[in-house]
Amino acid sequence: AHRRCSQRIKREADLWKSLKHPNIAEFLGVCYHKRFDAAGIVSPWYSNGTLSVFLKNNPDIDKLGMASAFICGLDYLHRLTIVHGDLNPEHSIMVLDNGQPALVDFGRSKNLSRSGYTTKASSTSDLYRAPELVDEYGIEGSNSPYTTQQDVYSFGMTMLFVGVVSVLGYSSCGADN
């Protein structure tokens, strides 16, 4: 298990450190904790927290601006043929000190142009996961690789969470519409 964990951390670190974009959180390095025999990725501390925490504390923020910045980061990944694989506002999107969203947590990411970078369906909550990745019991039902299309679906569901849909005028739509 330790060897697999180390390989996973190394793969995530190799991918993350190659990414340079204003909407991708900065990669600082890898640390190892002897007491817990565990390795982890190190990035700067962002006092604004995750996107979900930031929105709770700043409900009047420019949601369209947040969405636009978020999609710029995702577009950057996709142009590099990288699938994030685990997008959601609770843990994979941080808000930088300048108020901009930034993607983090590349443990489920896949570089489509490189062999050896494989990932199965996301560990993201079912709310943000594309329906084809979940079976009727809410269990990851697909062993197929995650795709950019599924990232886009997760982006759309995140925008529903953020409230962009209500900003655009769809707030009057009920669950049956």
C-alpha positions as CSV (number, residue, x, y, z in Angstrom):
1,A,0.0,0.0,0.0
2,H,2.8,2.4,0.9
3,R,4.5,1.8,-2.6
4,R,1.2,2.6,-4.4
5,C,0.6,5.7,-2.2
6,S,4.1,6.9,-3.0
7,Q,3.6,6.3,-6.7
8,R,0.3,8.1,-6.6
9,I,1.8,11.1,-4.8
10,K,4.8,11.2,-7.2
11,R,2.4,11.1,-10.2
12,E,0.3,13.9,-8.8
13,A,3.4,16.0,-7.9
14,D,4.9,15.5,-11.4
15,L,1.7,16.6,-13.0
16,W,0.9,19.5,-10.6
17,K,4.4,21.0,-10.7
18,S,4.2,21.3,-14.5
19,L,1.1,23.5,-14.4
20,K,1.5,27.3,-14.5
21,H,-1.7,29.3,-14.6
22,P,-3.3,32.0,-12.5
23,N,-6.3,29.6,-11.8
24,I,-4.1,26.7,-10.8
25,A,-2.9,26.7,-7.2
26,E,0.9,26.9,-6.8
27,F,2.7,23.6,-6.2
28,L,5.4,24.0,-3.5
29,G,6.6,20.4,-3.1
30,V,6.0,17.1,-1.4
31,C,6.4,16.4,2.3
32,Y,6.8,13.1,4.3
33,H,5.4,12.7,7.8
34,K,7.4,10.0,9.6
35,R,5.0,9.5,12.5
36,F,2.1,8.7,10.2
37,D,4.2,7.2,7.4
38,A,2.4,9.3,4.9
39,A,3.4,11.7,2.1
40,G,1.5,14.7,0.9
41,I,1.5,17.6,-1.6
42,V,2.3,21.0,-0.3
43,S,0.7,24.2,-1.6
44,P,0.4,27.7,-0.1
45,W,-2.2,28.2,2.6
46,Y,-5.2,30.2,1.3
47,S,-7.0,31.9,4.1
48,N,-10.2,32.2,2.0
49,G,-10.5,28.4,2.0
50,T,-12.4,26.3,-0.4
51,L,-14.9,27.7,-2.9
52,S,-17.9,26.5,-0.8
53,V,-16.5,28.1,2.4
54,F,-15.7,31.4,0.6
55,L,-19.2,31.6,-0.9
56,K,-20.8,31.1,2.6
57,N,-18.7,34.0,3.9
58,N,-19.1,36.2,0.8
59,P,-22.6,35.6,-0.6
60,D,-22.6,38.8,-2.6
61,I,-19.4,38.0,-4.6
62,D,-19.4,38.3,-8.4
63,K,-20.4,34.7,-9.2
64,L,-20.1,35.2,-13.0
65,G,-16.6,36.4,-12.5
66,M,-15.8,33.4,-10.3
67,A,-17.2,31.1,-13.0
68,S,-15.3,32.8,-15.7
69,A,-12.0,32.4,-13.8
70,F,-12.7,28.8,-12.9
71,I,-13.4,27.9,-16.5
72,C,-10.1,29.5,-17.6
73,G,-8.2,27.2,-15.3
74,L,-10.2,24.2,-16.5
75,D,-9.7,25.2,-20.2
76,Y,-5.9,25.5,-19.5
77,L,-5.9,21.9,-18.2
78,H,-8.0,20.6,-21.2
79,R,-5.7,22.4,-23.7
80,L,-2.9,20.4,-22.2
81,T,-5.0,17.2,-22.6
82,I,-5.3,16.9,-18.8
83,V,-8.5,15.8,-17.1
84,H,-8.9,17.0,-13.5
85,G,-11.2,14.1,-12.6
86,D,-12.5,15.4,-9.2
87,L,-14.0,18.9,-9.5
88,N,-16.2,20.1,-6.7
89,P,-16.4,23.3,-4.5
90,E,-15.8,21.4,-1.3
91,H,-12.2,20.4,-1.8
92,S,-10.7,20.8,-5.3
93,I,-11.3,24.6,-5.8
94,M,-9.6,27.0,-3.4
95,V,-10.0,30.8,-3.4
96,L,-6.7,32.6,-3.6
97,D,-5.9,35.6,-1.5
98,N,-6.8,37.8,-4.5
99,G,-10.3,36.3,-4.6
100,Q,-9.7,34.2,-7.7
101,P,-10.6,30.5,-7.7
102,A,-7.8,28.0,-8.3
103,L,-7.8,24.3,-8.9
104,V,-6.1,22.0,-6.5
105,D,-6.1,18.2,-5.8
106,F,-4.7,16.6,-8.9
107,G,-4.7,13.1,-7.4
108,R,-7.4,11.9,-9.8
109,S,-6.1,13.8,-12.8
110,K,-5.0,12.2,-16.0
111,N,-2.7,13.4,-18.7
112,L,-4.4,12.0,-21.8
113,S,-1.3,12.3,-23.9
114,R,0.9,10.2,-21.6
115,S,0.7,6.5,-20.8
116,G,0.8,5.5,-17.2
117,Y,-1.5,8.4,-16.1
118,T,-4.6,6.4,-15.5
119,T,-7.5,7.1,-13.2
120,K,-10.8,5.6,-12.6
121,A,-14.0,7.5,-11.9
122,S,-13.9,10.4,-9.6
123,S,-14.1,10.3,-5.8
124,T,-16.1,13.5,-5.9
125,S,-19.6,13.5,-4.4
126,D,-22.4,12.2,-6.6
127,L,-23.8,15.6,-6.8
128,Y,-20.9,16.8,-9.0
129,R,-20.1,13.5,-10.8
130,A,-21.4,12.8,-14.3
131,P,-24.3,10.4,-14.2
132,E,-22.6,7.7,-16.3
133,L,-20.0,7.3,-13.5
134,V,-22.6,6.4,-10.9
135,D,-24.8,3.3,-10.9
136,E,-28.4,3.1,-9.7
137,Y,-27.1,2.6,-6.1
138,G,-24.9,5.6,-6.1
139,I,-21.7,3.6,-6.5
140,E,-19.0,4.4,-9.0
141,G,-20.3,2.2,-11.8
142,S,-17.7,2.7,-14.5
143,N,-14.2,1.5,-14.8
144,S,-13.7,3.7,-17.9
145,P,-11.3,6.6,-17.7
146,Y,-12.5,10.0,-16.7
147,T,-13.0,12.4,-19.7
148,T,-12.9,16.2,-20.3
149,Q,-16.7,16.0,-21.0
150,Q,-17.2,14.7,-17.4
151,D,-15.0,17.6,-16.1
152,V,-17.4,19.9,-18.0
153,Y,-20.4,18.2,-16.4
154,S,-18.7,18.7,-12.9
155,F,-18.1,22.3,-13.8
156,G,-21.8,22.8,-14.6
157,M,-22.9,21.2,-11.4
158,T,-20.4,23.4,-9.5
159,M,-21.9,26.5,-11.2
160,L,-25.3,25.3,-9.9
161,F,-23.8,25.2,-6.4
162,V,-22.2,28.6,-6.8
163,G,-25.5,30.1,-7.9
164,V,-24.5,31.2,-11.4
165,V,-27.7,29.6,-12.7
166,S,-29.8,31.9,-10.5
167,V,-27.8,34.9,-11.5
168,L,-28.6,34.0,-15.1
169,G,-32.3,34.0,-14.4
170,Y,-33.1,30.3,-13.9
171,S,-33.8,30.5,-10.2
172,S,-37.6,30.3,-10.7
173,C,-37.2,26.9,-12.3
174,G,-38.4,24.2,-9.8
175,A,-37.2,20.7,-9.6
176,D,-40.0,19.6,-12.0
177,N,-39.1,22.1,-14.8
